[in-house]
Structure formats: structure tokens, C-alpha cells
Amino acid sequence: MSCLLSCCASLTCGLCTSTASCISQKSARIGYCFLFGVSLVVSWILRELGAPLLEKLPWIGASDTHTKEWYQEEAVLRVSLGNFLFFGILALIMIGVKDQNDKRDSWHHGGWTAKAVIWLLLVIGSFFLPEVIIEVYGWISKFGAGMFLLIQVIILLDCTHAWNDAWVEKDEQKWYIALLVISVGCYIAAFTVSGLLFIWFNPSGYDCGLNIFFIVMTMILAFLFGVIALHPKVNGSLLPASVISLYCAYVLYTGLSSEPHDYECNGLNKSRAVSTSTLVVGMLTTVLSVLYSALRAGSSTTFLSPPSSPKLAGSKPLLEEDVEEGKTEKEKEAKPVSYSYSFFHLIFALASMYSAMLLSGWTSTSESSDLIDVGWTSVWVRIGTEWVTAGLYIWTLVAPLLFPDREFA
């Protein structure tokens, strides 16, 4: 019986190892997404439960003036730092990987046990660092999170234009009708959201001029997008304009929802505390949003495409062809990597900073420790993201007119 159990355990372990190896070989991105998701869950758990533990560490809890919010922020930043170092080191190691013949390609796809151990050691090691390093990292994280948001916006713009071009290239009436229906639907949704925001964040009896300004500006921008996109001199389309309008309305909603709960113009948050279910939903939404954005941006060929990728590869010089004749058959059959490994890990490093800012309220302890991503810093970050999105989209429309001699892809 013991021999049978041993064999079963061995077979099960081998099956799990083979399955994990198969998944990582097919797409290492799944493994990195899982590891990053685990880091977010660990950050959240330590944020909620780790304060008493940090107080017992003499190099962290030496001062009696530290509040619960300070310890929560400290826990989030230290886990984020370990995560940032892990992906940052990988980004440096993977610089210059062009094809699958490079030994680093196997490092990117395999060695998951060693990677998990290294990640764990980096996260644990970050809790032994002096406080000044964490303060510096928290300050740098604000800029890193801003860069992540900027890349997220550029990816959105690229996706909307690619979507529109793909349907237009089909050159069939049904696809044009579909473009029109989706565009009108997105515009209706955008203005419907704006109308609801007037009701939710402009309660009667209060002077909510700032909220009204934000909402009206969003509606003006949505109208401006359509006007510029449909101008005869602009090579634009209504679909990207409508999608960006809806995205701006959504970002505005998240921004206004982040207003302090005791702010009279925040009609959605009159309760003094947030239920556990609300926090769970909010955290899951944050995890999924960050994971999708990091995966989509890291896999995009829009940024830092590998020099040998099909997008950038052209005809080979004669000398290079002669050199290839002396290579082995294995080297000749080497396939170029489909995305930049280095940039992929860089995006996850920046996403680590962004997630830390979300969980720590952008290192602002003015709000309750029971709340996630709430405070005026979060509000202005969201509003700034909306305006940057609007500016970038308008730039993509007018840049060809301002610089006719340049080619815009």
C-alpha cells in the first residue's frame, strides 16, 4: 500500500510538473501573471493583517508615533519593492533577446521553481531594508505608476485604431453598419454615465462646482472628439472617438468615487465604513485591471518590438546571408521572439508600483485605513489620466496635419 501511495504521489507530482512546464513553454506570460497576482494578494493580506507583525520588528516599528495607516503603507511598499526588484532584474537580463536560440529565452520560459524562490527571497528581504530606502521607493513609485498609466492609455489608443482599421479593411456594408452601431452605442453610454454622475456627485443643497466642472469638461471633450474625428481634413473615425469618450467617462467615475467619504459632494459614500464585500470586489477589480493592462502592454508590438520581429525585420543584406550559410541547421531554424521580453518585465515592474499606489492611497494617510484608493490624490491622478488620454487622442488626429512631411504609423 505504501509503495502504491508513493507511486501515485510521484505520478501526480510528475503530472503537475509536466503540465506547468507545458503551460510555461506555450506562454510564459501566464506564469508571470499568476506570480504577479499572488504578489497583489499578499500585499492586500499584509495591508489588512500585517500591522501588528510590523510593529514587533525593531528596525520598522521602533517609533511609537507610527499609526496603523503607516504600517499598512509600509507593508504594501515593501512587498511592492520586492516585486519590482524581481521584474526589474528580469527586464535587465532579457535586454537584447532577439530569437529563440538565445539561452535567455529558456530562462524566460522555464525555471519556475527557482524564480518563485528568488521572488520570495526578494519580498522577504525587502522587510529587512531600512526605512529610508522604502521612503525613497514610495516617492519613485508615484512616477512609475504614472508611467504605467500613460502606457495603459497609449495601448488603449492603439487598440481602438487597430479595431477600426480591421473592420474598415473588410470593406463590407455589414461591418460599416456594425461600426456605426457600436460608435453610437458608446456615445450614448458615455453621455448616460455623465448624466448619472451629475445625480450622484452633485447633490442638492451643496456647492459642488468642482465636480460639475469635471463632468462638463468630460462631456465637452466627448463632443470635441467626434467633431475633430469627422472633420474632412482629419483622417479619423467615429469608433475610436466614441470608445475614448466612454473610457474618459469611466475614468471620471472612478476619480469621483475616490473622493473622501466625508466630502458632501460624494453622494455614493455617505456611510462611514465600507463593507468587506465592497473591499473584496474593489480589490478583485484592481487585480484584474492591473493584470490585463500589464499583460496587454507587455505583449504589444507597439513599444520596443524585438529588432528581429516580423514587424521590424526586412530583407537581409547579402553579407548576412553568407554568414548564415555557415550556421548550424538548428540556428537557421531559430524563430524570432514574438514580443520584447525585457519590455514585458518592465511593464510588470511599473505595474508593481501602480498597485502599491492603489493599495496605499498614493501614500496618503489622510483617509481611513479600511478604504482602498480613496483620497484627493487618487482623484487628481484619475482626472489627470483622463485629460492625458484626451490630449493624446486629439494629438493622434491633428499631428498629421501639423507635420505633413512625417509618417505616422
RARAMO-V141019 format. One record per helix or strand. SS is the DSSP state (~ for helix, > for strand). FROM is the first residue (numbers start at 1). TO is the last residue. Records with the same first field share a line. If there is no record, write none. Layout:
SS: FROM-TO  FROM-TO
//
This chain:
~: 2-26  28-49  51-55  68-93  103-109  112-126  131-169  173-200  209-229  238-257  276-298  318-325  329-332  341-359  376-402
>: 99-99  336-336
//
